[in-house]
């Protein structure tokens, strides 16, 4: 498959550039989501930054024709897309904010080309979901196998059942409903493949290679990426800071945007 030109890259990932500042900040969405999941967060950065939003291939308004199962059989394929976006927009000194699986995609992007990135910000990261030899990822192997089996046999049913659990915040059912709808807008075949790549992935060694200054944002309660996972990421990432915010669930960009914004801004102010 030939490398797309700059315009094709921007179209492929439905890239949107906003803001009055010069320093770029890229917001990368998580599994089953799209750039709309950042709508309560990114406006707080428009005055001071060049804000870049995009959709992973297969999500939102991306160009699905670019989906290639071989390329996206690992998270590196998604990381390469981010690097191509940076190249297409001629970005330097980039702050890359990755939610959920995009936290590990951000790690891979920074490891591949560290010169581009000044800071990585991970929101609800997990380098490995499966408990393994003393490592606690939050799930047993059979838990993940059952999750994938349920997802593959009835994706829409799985989405409506799991999205509210992932979101948490039962007192705000509209948030779980929004995540359900987001899952259901995603191409089911791509979503099934992305789930396997996400939930069976192990990026623990990649964390140890990361040299880019990093902030880890952790919710107090998160069924997908529990506190001990956030602590593992912090303890195994050089030059990192750890911030537990007053939020529950796996999507504080929707459920607790003010706390998410405050954590990012405080970190960036202290980093400068």
C-alpha positions in Angstrom: 0.0 0.0 0.0 1.5 3.4 -1.0 2.1 6.1 1.5 -0.7 8.7 1.4 0.2 12.3 0.7 -0.4 15.1 3.2 -3.9 15.9 2.0 -4.8 12.2 2.0 -3.5 11.8 5.6 -5.7 14.7 6.8 -8.7 13.3 5.0 -8.0 9.7 6.1 -8.1 10.7 9.8 -10.6 13.5 9.5 -8.1 15.9 11.0 -9.4 19.2 12.4 -7.1 22.1 13.4 -8.3 24.8 15.7 -7.1 27.4 18.1 -5.1 30.7 18.3 -1.8 29.4 19.6 1.3 28.0 17.9 2.2 25.1 20.1 0.4 21.9 19.0 -1.6 19.7 21.3 -3.1 16.6 19.8 -6.0 14.8 21.4 -6.3 11.1 20.6 -9.5 9.2 21.4 -10.0 5.8 22.9 -11.5 2.5 21.7 -15.0 2.8 20.3 -14.9 6.6 20.4 -14.1 9.5 18.1 -12.8 13.1 18.4 -16.2 14.2 19.6 -15.3 12.7 23.0 -12.9 15.6 23.6 -15.6 18.3 23.0 -15.7 19.3 26.7 -11.9 19.4 27.0 -10.3 20.9 23.9 -12.1 24.4 24.1 -10.1 25.2 27.2 -6.9 25.0 25.1 -8.0 27.1 22.1 -6.6 30.4 23.3 -3.1 29.2 23.9 -2.5 26.2 21.7 -2.9 24.8 18.2 -5.5 22.1 18.9 -5.5 19.0 16.6 -8.3 16.5 16.7 -8.6 13.4 14.6 -10.4 10.0 14.2 -8.6 6.7 14.2 -9.2 4.9 10.9 -12.5 3.0 11.3 -13.9 5.6 13.8 -15.9 8.7 13.5 -15.7 10.3 10.1 -12.4 8.8 9.1 -12.0 7.2 5.7 -12.6 3.5 6.2 -11.2 2.7 2.8 -7.7 3.1 4.3 -8.4 0.4 6.8 -5.8 -2.4 6.4 -6.0 -5.4 8.7 -2.3 -6.1 8.4 -1.3 -2.5 9.2 -3.7 -2.2 12.1 -2.9 -5.7 13.5 -0.8 -3.9 16.2 -1.1 -0.5 17.8 2.0 0.6 15.9 -0.2 1.1 12.8 -2.2 3.7 14.7 1.0 5.3 16.1 2.3 5.6 12.5 -0.9 7.5 11.5 -0.2 10.1 14.3 3.3 10.5 13.0 2.0 11.0 9.5 -0.5 13.6 10.8 2.4 15.5 12.5 4.4 15.3 9.3 1.5 16.5 7.2 0.9 19.5 9.4 4.7 20.1 9.9 4.3 19.9 13.7 7.1 20.2 16.3 7.2 20.4 20.1 4.0 18.4 20.2 1.9 17.6 23.3 0.2 14.3 22.7 -2.8 13.5 24.9 -4.0 9.9 24.6 -7.1 8.4 26.2 -7.3 4.7 27.1 -5.7 2.6 24.3 -4.4 5.8 22.7 -2.2 6.3 25.7 -0.2 3.3 24.5 -0.5 4.5 20.9 1.1 7.7 22.1 3.9 5.8 23.8 4.7 4.0 20.5 4.5 7.3 18.5 7.0 9.0 20.9 9.3 6.0 20.9 9.3 5.9 17.1 10.1 9.6 16.7 10.9 11.2 20.1 12.1 14.5 18.4 8.6 15.5 17.5 7.1 15.3 21.0 7.7 17.5 24.1 5.2 15.8 26.4 2.9 12.8 26.5 -0.3 12.9 28.6 -2.0 9.6 29.3 -5.6 9.5 30.5 -6.6 6.1 31.9 -3.7 4.1 30.4 -3.2 0.4 30.6 -0.1 -1.3 29.1 -1.6 -4.7 29.6 -5.1 -5.7 30.6 -4.3 -9.3 31.6 -2.9 -10.4 34.9 0.5 -12.0 34.3 3.2 -13.3 36.6 2.6 -10.9 39.5 1.5 -8.1 37.2 -2.1 -7.0 37.9 -3.8 -5.7 34.8 -7.3 -6.0 36.2 -8.5 -9.0 34.1 -7.8 -12.8 34.0 -7.1 -14.3 30.6 -10.5 -16.0 30.5 -12.2 -12.6 31.3 -10.7 -11.1 28.2 -11.5 -14.2 26.1 -15.2 -14.0 27.3 -15.3 -10.3 26.5 -13.9 -10.8 23.0 -16.3 -13.7 22.4 -19.3 -11.7 23.5 -18.2 -8.8 21.3 -17.6 -10.9 18.3 -20.9 -12.8 18.5 -23.1 -9.8 19.1 -21.3 -6.5 18.9 -24.3 -4.2 19.3 -25.5 -6.2 22.3 -22.1 -6.1 23.8 -21.8 -2.3 23.3 -25.1 -1.6 25.0 -24.2 -3.8 27.9 -20.5 -2.8 28.4 -20.5 0.9 27.5 -22.3 2.0 30.7 -20.0 -0.2 32.8 -16.9 1.3 31.2 -18.3 4.9 31.6 -19.3 4.4 35.3 -21.2 7.4 36.8 -24.5 5.6 37.1 -26.1 8.8 38.3 -25.5 10.2 34.8 -27.0 7.5 32.5 -26.8 9.8 29.6 -23.0 9.4 29.5 -23.3 5.6 29.3 -25.9 6.1 26.5 -23.5 8.4 24.6 -20.7 5.9 24.8 -23.1 3.1 23.7 -24.1 5.2 20.7 -20.4 5.9 19.9 -19.6 2.2 20.0 -22.6 1.5 17.8 -21.5 4.0 15.2 -18.2 2.2 14.8 -17.9 -0.3 11.9 -18.4 -3.7 13.8 -15.8 -5.6 11.9 -13.1 -2.9 12.5 -14.3 -2.7 16.2 -13.9 -6.4 16.7 -10.3 -6.4 15.3 -9.4 -3.3 17.2 -10.7 -4.9 20.4 -8.4 -7.9 20.0 -5.4 -5.7 19.3 -6.3 -3.5 22.3 -7.2 -6.1 24.9 -4.6 -8.7 24.1 -1.8 -6.1 23.7 1.2 -5.9 26.0 3.1 -2.6 25.9 4.9 -2.9 29.2 8.4 -3.0 27.6 7.5 0.0 25.5 6.8 2.0 28.6 10.4 1.4 29.8 11.7 2.8 26.5 9.8 6.1 26.8 12.0 9.1 27.5 9.5 11.9 26.7 8.2 13.7 29.8 4.9 12.2 30.7 1.8 12.8 32.8 -0.4 9.9 33.9 -4.0 10.9 34.8 -5.8 8.3 36.8 -9.5 8.2 38.0 -10.2 7.2 41.6 -12.2 4.3 40.3 -11.9 2.7 36.9 -13.0 -0.8 36.0 -10.9 -0.9 32.8 -7.7 0.7 34.2 -7.7 0.3 38.0 -5.5 2.4 40.3 -2.7 -0.2 40.5 -2.4 -0.2 36.7 -1.9 3.6 36.8 0.7 3.2 39.5 2.5 0.5 37.4 2.6 2.9 34.5 4.0 5.7 36.7 6.6 3.4 38.3 7.8 2.0 35.0 7.9 5.3 33.0 10.9 7.5 33.3 10.4 11.2 33.8 6.7 10.8 34.6 4.2 12.5 36.9 1.1 10.8 38.4 -2.2 12.6 39.1 -5.3 11.0 40.6 -8.3 13.2 39.8 -11.6 13.4 41.5 -13.5 11.3 38.9 -14.8 7.8 38.4 -15.2 5.6 35.3 -12.9 5.3 32.3 -13.9 8.5 30.4 -13.1 11.5 32.5 -12.9 13.6 29.3 -16.8 13.2 29.3 -17.6 12.7 33.0 -15.2 15.0 34.6 -13.8 17.4 32.0 -13.0 20.2 34.4 -10.8 17.9 36.5 -9.2 16.6 33.3 -8.5 20.1 32.0 -7.1 21.2 35.4 -4.7 18.3 35.6 -3.4 18.8 32.0 -3.0 22.6 32.4 -1.3 22.4 35.8 1.2 19.8 34.5 2.0 21.9 31.4 2.5 25.0 33.4 4.8 23.3 35.7 6.7 21.6 32.8 7.4 24.9 31.1 
